[in-house]
Amino acid sequence: MKIGKAARTVAKTERTLWTGRRVLVAQAAVLAGLTLLLVVSEVPGIIREIKIYRMTGGRRAVRRYP
């Protein structure tokens, strides 16, 4: 009897672990998607800042703008 009870407990634990893993994978996928969305939405601003940096001379502008 104890063996059967232990086997059922192990089976329940394995199902629980797989469910937990699936939840973690789903959370990771959602987090990755939100991060990608944020990066993509910020690209135009980053490009604009790079253009402004180039127009002002970048590192060489130290002599012109102290």
C-alpha positions in Angstrom: 0.0 0.0 0.0 2.8 2.4 0.8 4.3 1.9 -2.6 1.1 2.8 -4.4 0.7 5.9 -2.3 4.2 7.0 -2.9 3.8 6.4 -6.6 0.7 8.6 -6.7 2.5 11.3 -4.7 5.4 11.3 -7.2 3.0 11.4 -10.1 1.3 14.4 -8.6 4.6 16.1 -7.9 5.8 15.6 -11.5 2.6 17.1 -12.9 3.0 20.1 -10.6 6.6 20.6 -11.7 5.7 20.5 -15.3 2.9 23.0 -14.7 5.3 25.3 -12.9 7.8 25.0 -15.7 5.2 25.9 -18.2 4.2 28.9 -16.2 7.8 30.1 -16.0 8.3 29.6 -19.7 5.1 31.6 -20.4 6.3 34.4 -18.1 9.6 34.4 -19.8 7.9 34.6 -23.2 5.7 37.5 -22.1 8.7 39.4 -20.6 10.7 38.9 -23.8 7.9 40.1 -25.9 7.4 43.3 -23.8 11.1 44.0 -23.9 11.2 43.6 -27.6 8.2 45.9 -27.9 9.9 48.5 -25.8 13.2 48.4 -27.8 11.3 48.6 -31.1 9.3 51.6 -29.9 12.4 53.4 -28.8 14.4 52.9 -32.1 13.2 56.2 -33.8 14.2 58.3 -30.8 17.6 56.6 -30.7 18.2 57.2 -34.4 17.2 60.9 -33.9 19.6 61.3 -31.0 22.4 59.7 -33.1 21.7 62.2 -35.9 21.8 65.2 -33.5 25.1 63.9 -32.1 26.6 63.6 -35.5 25.4 67.1 -36.5 27.0 68.7 -33.4 30.3 67.1 -34.3 30.4 64.3 -31.8 33.6 63.9 -29.9 35.4 66.5 -32.0 33.1 69.2 -30.8 35.0 69.6 -27.6 37.1 72.4 -29.1 34.0 74.3 -30.4 31.7 73.9 -27.4 33.7 74.0 -24.2 
